[in-house]
Amino acid sequence: MSKLLTVLLLLAASWPALSDEITYAKHIRPVWDEQCERCHGSSSPDYATFMKNPKQYELDDKGPRMDSYAAMVFFIKAPEEAGAMMRRLDDGSNTKDGQPGNMYRHLGRKDARKENLELFKKWIGEDAWIMKKTAEYTQEDLQRIKAKE
């Protein structure tokens, strides 16, 4: 009887971890809708268009479009922008100079900002949350990225 109880307790303890898998649709998209849509929504230019004149778009409070899972993951692991999401959202605790990324302040106010950052870190993968420049990413770095749809 005690073995059965032990197994049940272990299963019960692991249940939250199994049910708390962070996904784009369930966890990230609602944060994005609240915090990011205004500047990175469907009225924003795609990446290629944005890169032709980024300063002009930034003056209009527009960044590159990230209104889908695929568009967002581009800024996490695409060869052109690998790590951009992590570098821009980081709170500075992972950088040499301690400076937060330029989008960190847009994750919300105080406690919500910290919670939203933690959500993004869990979604991408805490061991994949690195501050390398795009050209420095290795295949091993990219394989650590979770970012489930």
C-alpha atoms as one frame of an Amber mdcrd trajectory, in Angstrom:
protein
   0.000   0.000   0.000   2.801   2.441   0.809   4.355   1.926  -2.669   1.069
   2.853  -4.307   0.773   5.933  -2.124   4.343   6.935  -2.989   3.672   6.551
  -6.728   0.466   8.589  -6.452   2.251  11.334  -4.540   5.033  11.470  -7.122
   2.494  11.685  -9.931   0.581  14.405  -8.111   3.783  16.371  -7.550   4.741
  16.163 -11.221   1.276  17.028 -12.555   1.725  20.830 -12.385   4.963  20.558
 -14.371   3.218  18.489 -17.020   0.217  20.789 -17.254   2.239  24.009 -17.132
   3.980  23.621 -20.491   4.182  27.139 -21.860   2.786  27.536 -25.367   2.466
  30.446 -27.740  -1.301  30.135 -28.105  -2.171  29.743 -24.443   0.441  31.882
 -22.690   2.516  34.083 -24.997  -0.154  35.343 -27.409  -2.294  36.907 -24.647
   0.760  38.814 -23.345   1.619  39.811 -26.900  -1.957  41.031 -27.500  -1.779
  43.186 -24.381   1.786  44.474 -24.575   3.123  44.195 -28.132   0.294  44.282
 -30.680   0.155  48.066 -30.947   3.649  48.298 -32.430   4.158  44.802 -33.885
   0.640  43.958 -35.096  -0.890  43.510 -38.532  -0.453  47.196 -39.400   3.324
  46.859 -38.984   5.637  46.086 -41.876   7.077  42.628 -42.419  10.742  42.163
 -41.536  12.146  42.807 -45.034  10.138  46.007 -45.453  11.019  47.211 -41.950
  14.737  46.665 -42.582  14.655  48.942 -45.626  13.930  51.962 -43.402  13.821
  51.036 -39.690  14.289  54.580 -38.394  11.200  55.830 -40.229   9.040  53.006
 -38.875  10.367  53.532 -35.364   9.350  57.203 -35.575   5.830  55.931 -36.249
   6.051  53.545 -33.246   6.156  50.546 -35.545   8.475  47.602 -35.291   8.615
  44.584 -37.539   5.433  42.524 -37.640   5.236  39.681 -35.125   1.535  38.882
 -35.285   1.879  35.119 -35.700   3.796  32.275 -34.136   6.040  31.979 -37.212
   6.770  35.712 -37.283   7.688  35.719 -33.598   9.859  32.604 -33.790  11.777
  34.284 -36.628  13.173  36.684 -33.987  14.137  33.775 -31.762  15.915  31.364
 -34.089  15.945  32.402 -37.751  19.440  32.776 -39.230  18.828  36.495 -39.881
  17.738  37.360 -36.321  18.526  34.473 -33.929  18.397  35.689 -30.340  16.846
  39.071 -31.120  13.823  38.359 -28.932  15.992  37.404 -25.965  18.351  40.378
 -26.342  15.500  42.879 -26.656  13.320  41.523 -23.839  16.059  40.779 -21.303
  15.969  42.701 -18.015  19.739  43.234 -17.981  20.501  40.437 -15.540  22.045
  38.420 -18.385  24.114  41.182 -19.974  27.679  42.244 -19.240  26.688  45.884
 -18.739  23.479  45.153 -16.799  21.387  47.147 -19.267  17.948  45.801 -20.161
  16.966  45.264 -23.771  15.084  48.056 -25.491  11.758  46.176 -25.351  11.940
  45.058 -21.710  10.024  48.118 -20.502   7.127  47.209 -22.804   6.467  43.896
 -21.035   4.198  45.604 -18.507   4.469  47.470 -15.241   6.684  46.351 -12.347
   5.526  42.905 -11.184   3.669  42.167 -14.422   6.833  42.986 -16.370   8.845
  40.484 -14.339   6.139  37.825 -14.645   5.858  38.333 -18.402   9.632  38.111
 -18.802   9.663  34.848 -16.847   6.883  33.525 -19.072   8.907  34.312 -22.214
  12.009  32.725 -20.670  10.113  29.534 -19.836   8.543  29.457 -23.293  11.862
  29.881 -25.106  13.723  27.741 -22.589  15.713  29.063 -19.656  18.907  27.418
 -20.925  18.220  28.882 -24.386  17.851  32.441 -23.005  21.319  33.641 -23.993
  22.626  37.043 -25.000  24.693  36.081 -28.021  24.674  38.094 -31.194  22.925
  36.406 -34.097  26.165  35.406 -35.853  27.434  33.731 -32.665  24.567  31.226
 -32.394  25.552  27.598 -32.770  23.388  24.677 -33.806  23.457  23.528 -30.165
  22.137  26.924 -29.036  19.249  26.719 -31.497  18.383  23.155 -30.494  17.842
  24.259 -26.876  15.025  26.596 -27.940  11.598  25.234 -26.973   9.093  27.916
 -28.086   6.108  25.616 -28.668   3.160  26.757 -30.697
